[in-house]
Amino acid sequence: MKEKGRNKWMFIGRVGMTVSILIYIGFNVRWAEIGKQLLRSEPTWLIFAFFLMGVAFLMGSIRWWILLKVQEIIVPLKVVTSLTLIGQFFNSFLLGTTGGDIIKTLFILKYTPNQKARATLSIILDRVMGLFVFLCCALITLPWQIRFLMQREETQSIVYALIVVFVIISGLALFLFFIPFHRLPLLFHQVWEKIPRRDILESFLVGFREHGRSRRLTFEAMVCSVVASFFVFTAGYCISLAIHLEATYIQMVTVLAFVVCITSLPISVGGHGIREGVFVLMFAIYGIINIDNTTSMGQEPAILFSIIFFTLFLGWSLLGGLVYLTFRTSHKNEPVGSPVVPI
């Protein structure tokens, strides 16, 4: 009951934050100016950006399909692509941008009832790998952008936070890959034996270490993630060209990498409000937009960019909604679950 109450208040808090930010933006943006800028935009670049987003979704589907193969789970690519679109549909409307992962988990478990832990692990790693590549892209561009990002306390905090997250993910991955758990101190094993349902954690660990034995597939999944990120960055650059923003490609890489990483956190509903705020902040730092400190006017191009960026995702999300309405699971050729190997 306490857990349900806490989740309820967290949900109310996130909804409240989303509504508050959107109301603030709504009263501080000249919507007529946004409309004029939209009318002046180049539709060819927007259509091309929409196409690139679709290719990014396809590459993301292939990445998850490969990660499933690492776990010895064979599901048709068509099914994996359908579940990816369905997940994106729910990502657009649930908390953060990871709510759709829960829906994907529920569907994929119908195909792999005997490999629940490994199927769930594939979704977790799919999300982590995607974010990790965006995170790496943000950090790689830092040497060229550091003088801009260190001018504001907000972006300084973001940079430090991204570095910390990078170190934690990298350190944890190396630890799980290479540390021989049977050689850890006796105290570790005594604590481990007391953990409830540790068999699930053991299944996760065994599944994770499958990547060490399937390096080629893991490398292919990483390549798919890099290619998908490239298409997202290029789509963002096409949007900037469409609405006549004077932004370089490297700037768009940094901005979009920051935005994707931050909106993936369950701070607001679907990342709404947070996404617009980060776009305004980053564009202002780079001098792409000029904001009047007194009236807050001048942020309209960033808001328009955010709206178009989300709309392109929403277009593919609505396709995922149609897939969801017609999707039927099949239980033929269910794979046999692998045994749990104690660590």
C-alpha positions as CSV (number, residue, x, y, z in Angstrom):
1,M,0.0,0.0,0.0
2,K,2.8,2.4,0.8
3,E,4.5,1.6,-2.5
4,K,1.2,2.3,-4.4
5,G,0.8,5.6,-2.5
6,R,4.3,6.6,-3.3
7,N,3.9,5.8,-7.0
8,K,0.6,7.8,-7.0
9,W,2.3,10.9,-5.6
10,M,5.2,10.5,-8.0
11,F,2.8,10.3,-10.9
12,I,0.9,13.4,-9.6
13,G,4.2,15.3,-9.2
14,R,5.4,14.5,-12.7
15,V,2.0,15.5,-14.2
16,G,2.1,18.7,-12.2
17,M,5.6,19.5,-13.4
18,T,4.7,18.9,-17.0
19,V,1.5,21.0,-16.8
20,S,3.4,23.8,-15.0
21,I,6.2,23.9,-17.6
22,L,3.8,23.8,-20.5
23,I,1.6,26.6,-19.0
24,Y,4.7,28.7,-18.4
25,I,5.8,28.2,-22.0
26,G,2.3,28.8,-23.3
27,F,2.2,32.3,-21.6
28,N,5.7,33.3,-22.6
29,V,5.8,32.4,-26.2
30,R,4.4,34.3,-29.2
31,W,2.5,31.6,-30.9
32,A,1.7,33.9,-33.8
33,E,5.4,34.3,-34.5
34,I,5.8,30.5,-34.3
35,G,3.0,30.2,-36.9
36,K,4.8,32.6,-39.2
37,Q,8.1,30.8,-38.9
38,L,6.4,27.5,-39.6
39,L,4.8,29.0,-42.8
40,R,8.3,30.1,-43.9
41,S,9.8,26.7,-43.4
42,E,11.0,24.4,-46.2
43,P,8.6,21.4,-46.4
44,T,11.1,19.3,-48.4
45,W,13.6,19.3,-45.5
46,L,10.8,18.3,-43.1
47,I,9.7,15.4,-45.3
48,F,13.3,14.2,-45.5
49,A,13.7,14.5,-41.7
50,F,10.5,12.4,-41.2
51,F,11.9,9.7,-43.5
52,L,15.2,9.7,-41.6
53,M,13.4,9.2,-38.3
54,G,11.7,6.2,-39.8
55,V,15.1,4.7,-40.8
56,A,16.3,5.4,-37.2
57,F,13.4,3.4,-35.9
58,L,14.2,0.6,-38.2
59,M,17.8,0.5,-37.1
60,G,16.6,0.5,-33.5
61,S,14.4,-2.5,-34.3
62,I,17.4,-4.4,-35.8
63,R,19.5,-3.5,-32.8
64,W,16.9,-5.1,-30.4
65,W,16.5,-8.1,-32.8
66,I,20.2,-8.7,-32.5
67,L,20.2,-8.3,-28.8
68,L,17.5,-10.9,-28.6
69,K,19.6,-13.3,-30.7
70,V,22.4,-12.8,-28.2
71,Q,20.0,-14.2,-25.6
72,E,19.2,-17.1,-27.9
73,I,15.7,-15.7,-28.4
74,I,14.6,-16.0,-32.0
75,V,11.7,-13.7,-33.0
76,P,10.9,-12.5,-36.5
77,L,12.3,-9.1,-37.4
78,K,8.8,-8.1,-38.5
79,V,7.5,-8.8,-34.9
80,V,10.4,-6.9,-33.3
81,T,9.8,-3.9,-35.6
82,S,6.1,-3.9,-34.7
83,L,6.8,-4.0,-31.0
84,T,9.4,-1.2,-31.4
85,L,6.7,1.0,-33.0
86,I,4.2,0.0,-30.3
87,G,6.7,0.9,-27.7
88,Q,7.3,4.3,-29.3
89,F,3.5,4.9,-29.3
90,F,3.4,4.4,-25.5
91,N,6.7,6.3,-25.0
92,S,4.9,9.4,-26.4
93,F,2.3,9.4,-23.7
94,L,3.6,7.6,-20.6
95,L,6.1,8.9,-18.0
96,G,9.5,9.8,-19.3
97,T,10.4,8.3,-22.7
98,T,10.8,4.7,-21.3
99,G,7.2,3.9,-20.5
100,G,6.9,2.0,-23.8
101,D,9.6,-0.4,-22.7
102,I,7.1,-1.8,-20.2
103,I,4.6,-2.5,-22.9
104,K,7.4,-4.1,-25.1
105,T,8.3,-6.3,-22.1
106,L,4.7,-7.5,-21.7
107,F,4.4,-8.4,-25.4
108,I,7.8,-10.1,-25.8
109,L,7.2,-12.3,-22.8
110,K,4.3,-13.8,-24.6
111,Y,6.8,-15.1,-27.1
112,T,9.3,-16.2,-24.6
113,P,7.5,-17.4,-21.5
114,N,10.4,-19.6,-20.5
115,Q,13.0,-16.9,-20.9
116,K,11.5,-14.0,-19.1
117,A,14.7,-12.7,-17.5
118,R,16.7,-12.8,-20.7
119,A,13.9,-11.2,-22.7
120,T,13.6,-8.4,-20.2
121,L,17.3,-8.0,-20.2
122,S,17.4,-7.5,-23.9
123,I,15.0,-4.6,-23.6
124,I,17.0,-3.1,-20.8
125,L,20.2,-3.4,-22.8
126,D,18.5,-2.0,-25.9
127,R,17.6,1.1,-24.0
128,V,20.9,1.4,-22.2
129,M,22.9,0.9,-25.4
130,G,20.9,3.5,-27.2
131,L,21.3,6.0,-24.5
132,F,25.0,5.1,-24.1
133,V,25.7,5.9,-27.7
134,F,23.9,9.3,-27.4
135,L,25.9,9.9,-24.2
136,C,29.2,9.1,-26.0
137,C,28.2,11.4,-28.9
138,A,27.6,14.2,-26.4
139,L,30.9,13.6,-24.7
140,I,32.9,13.3,-28.0
141,T,31.7,16.7,-29.1
142,L,32.6,18.4,-25.8
143,P,36.1,19.5,-26.8
144,W,34.6,21.6,-29.5
145,Q,31.7,22.9,-27.4
146,I,33.1,23.1,-23.9
147,R,33.6,26.9,-24.0
148,F,29.8,27.4,-24.7
149,L,28.6,24.7,-22.2
150,M,30.7,26.1,-19.3
151,Q,29.2,29.5,-19.5
152,R,26.0,28.6,-17.7
153,E,25.6,26.7,-14.4
154,E,22.7,24.7,-15.8
155,T,24.8,23.2,-18.6
156,Q,27.8,22.8,-16.3
157,S,25.6,20.6,-14.1
158,I,24.3,18.6,-17.2
159,V,27.9,18.0,-18.4
160,Y,29.1,16.8,-15.0
161,A,26.0,14.6,-14.7
162,L,26.5,13.0,-18.1
163,I,30.2,12.3,-17.3
164,V,29.1,10.7,-14.0
165,V,26.5,8.6,-15.8
166,F,29.1,7.6,-18.4
167,V,31.6,6.5,-15.8
168,I,28.9,4.5,-13.8
169,I,27.6,2.7,-16.9
170,S,31.1,1.9,-18.2
171,G,32.4,0.8,-14.8
172,L,29.3,-1.4,-14.1
173,A,29.6,-3.0,-17.5
174,L,33.3,-3.8,-17.1
175,F,32.6,-5.1,-13.6
176,L,29.9,-7.5,-14.7
177,F,31.9,-8.6,-17.7
178,F,35.3,-9.3,-16.2
179,I,35.0,-9.7,-12.4
180,P,35.2,-13.4,-11.4
181,F,32.4,-13.5,-8.8
182,H,33.6,-16.7,-7.3
183,R,36.8,-15.0,-6.2
184,L,35.1,-12.1,-4.4
185,P,35.4,-12.0,-0.6
186,L,33.2,-14.3,1.6
187,L,31.3,-11.3,2.9
188,F,30.0,-10.7,-0.7
189,H,28.7,-14.2,-1.0
190,Q,27.1,-14.1,2.4
191,V,25.2,-10.9,1.5
192,W,24.3,-12.3,-1.9
193,E,22.7,-15.4,-0.3
194,K,20.4,-13.2,1.7
195,I,19.0,-11.3,-1.3
196,P,15.4,-12.3,-2.1
197,R,14.7,-13.7,-5.6
198,R,18.4,-13.6,-6.4
199,D,17.7,-16.2,-9.1
200,I,16.4,-13.4,-11.3
201,L,19.5,-11.4,-10.8
202,E,21.6,-14.5,-11.6
203,S,19.6,-14.9,-14.8
204,F,20.3,-11.3,-15.7
205,L,24.0,-11.7,-15.0
206,V,24.2,-14.9,-17.1
207,G,22.4,-13.2,-19.9
208,F,24.6,-10.1,-19.7
209,R,27.7,-12.3,-19.9
210,E,26.4,-13.9,-23.1
211,H,27.6,-10.7,-24.8
212,G,31.1,-11.6,-23.9
213,R,30.6,-14.9,-25.8
214,S,28.7,-13.2,-28.7
215,R,31.1,-10.3,-29.5
216,R,30.2,-10.2,-33.1
217,L,26.5,-9.8,-32.5
218,T,27.2,-7.3,-29.7
219,F,29.3,-5.3,-32.1
220,E,26.6,-5.4,-34.8
221,A,24.0,-4.1,-32.2
222,M,26.4,-1.3,-31.3
223,V,26.8,-0.4,-35.0
224,C,23.1,-0.3,-35.4
225,S,22.8,2.0,-32.5
226,V,25.5,4.4,-33.9
227,V,23.7,4.4,-37.3
228,A,20.3,5.1,-35.7
229,S,21.8,8.0,-33.7
230,F,23.4,9.4,-36.9
231,F,19.9,9.4,-38.6
232,V,18.4,11.1,-35.6
233,F,21.1,13.8,-35.6
234,T,20.8,14.3,-39.4
235,A,17.0,14.5,-39.1
236,G,17.5,17.3,-36.4
237,Y,19.9,19.1,-38.7
238,C,17.3,18.9,-41.5
239,I,14.7,20.5,-39.2
240,S,17.1,23.3,-38.5
241,L,17.6,23.9,-42.2
242,A,13.9,23.8,-42.7
243,I,13.2,26.5,-40.2
244,H,16.3,28.5,-41.1
245,L,18.3,28.0,-37.9
246,E,22.0,28.8,-38.1
247,A,23.3,25.7,-36.4
248,T,26.2,23.6,-37.3
249,Y,25.9,19.8,-37.5
250,I,28.2,19.3,-34.4
251,Q,26.0,21.7,-32.4
252,M,22.9,19.7,-33.4
253,V,24.7,16.5,-32.3
254,T,25.4,18.0,-28.9
255,V,22.0,19.5,-28.4
256,L,20.0,16.4,-29.5
257,A,22.3,14.1,-27.4
258,F,21.7,16.2,-24.4
259,V,17.9,16.4,-25.0
260,V,17.5,12.6,-25.6
261,C,19.5,11.7,-22.4
262,I,17.6,14.2,-20.2
263,T,14.1,13.4,-21.5
264,S,14.7,9.7,-21.0
265,L,14.5,10.3,-17.3
266,P,11.0,9.9,-15.8
267,I,10.8,13.6,-14.8
268,S,7.7,14.6,-16.8
269,V,5.0,12.9,-18.9
270,G,6.5,11.9,-22.2
271,G,9.4,14.3,-21.6
272,H,7.0,17.2,-22.5
273,G,8.1,20.6,-21.1
274,I,11.6,19.3,-20.2
275,R,12.3,18.8,-23.9
276,E,11.3,22.4,-24.8
277,G,13.2,23.8,-21.9
278,V,16.5,22.1,-22.8
279,F,16.2,23.1,-26.5
280,V,15.7,26.7,-25.5
281,L,18.6,26.6,-23.1
282,M,21.0,24.9,-25.5
283,F,20.1,27.0,-28.5
284,A,20.5,30.2,-26.4
285,I,24.0,29.1,-25.2
286,Y,25.2,28.5,-28.7
287,G,23.7,31.9,-29.8
288,I,21.4,30.2,-32.3
289,I,18.6,32.2,-30.7
290,N,18.6,35.5,-28.8
291,I,16.3,35.7,-25.8
292,D,15.2,39.0,-24.3
293,N,15.9,38.7,-20.6
294,T,13.0,41.0,-19.7
295,T,10.2,39.7,-21.9
296,S,11.6,36.1,-22.5
297,M,10.8,36.7,-26.2
298,G,13.0,35.2,-28.8
299,Q,12.7,31.5,-27.8
300,E,10.1,30.8,-30.5
301,P,12.5,29.1,-33.0
302,A,13.6,26.7,-30.3
303,I,10.0,25.9,-29.3
304,L,9.1,25.4,-33.0
305,F,12.1,23.1,-33.4
306,S,11.0,21.1,-30.3
307,I,7.4,20.9,-31.6
308,I,8.5,19.7,-35.1
309,F,11.0,17.2,-33.6
310,F,8.3,15.7,-31.4
311,T,5.8,15.7,-34.2
312,L,8.1,13.6,-36.4
313,F,8.4,11.1,-33.6
314,L,4.6,11.4,-33.0
315,G,4.0,10.5,-36.6
316,W,5.8,7.2,-36.3
317,S,4.2,6.8,-32.8
318,L,0.7,7.0,-34.4
319,L,1.8,4.3,-36.8
320,G,2.7,2.3,-33.8
321,G,-0.8,2.9,-32.4
322,L,-2.3,1.4,-35.6
323,V,0.1,-1.6,-35.3
324,Y,-1.0,-2.0,-31.7
325,L,-4.7,-2.2,-32.6
326,T,-4.0,-4.9,-35.2
327,F,-1.1,-6.7,-33.5
328,R,-1.6,-10.4,-32.6
329,T,1.0,-12.5,-30.8
330,S,1.9,-15.9,-31.9
331,H,3.0,-18.7,-29.6
332,K,4.3,-21.1,-32.2
333,N,7.9,-22.3,-31.8
334,E,8.3,-20.9,-28.3
335,P,12.0,-21.2,-27.4
336,V,13.0,-23.3,-24.4
337,G,14.4,-21.3,-21.5
338,S,18.0,-21.6,-20.6
339,P,18.9,-22.9,-17.1
340,V,20.0,-20.4,-14.5
341,V,23.7,-20.7,-13.7
342,P,24.7,-19.6,-10.2
343,I,27.4,-17.0,-10.0
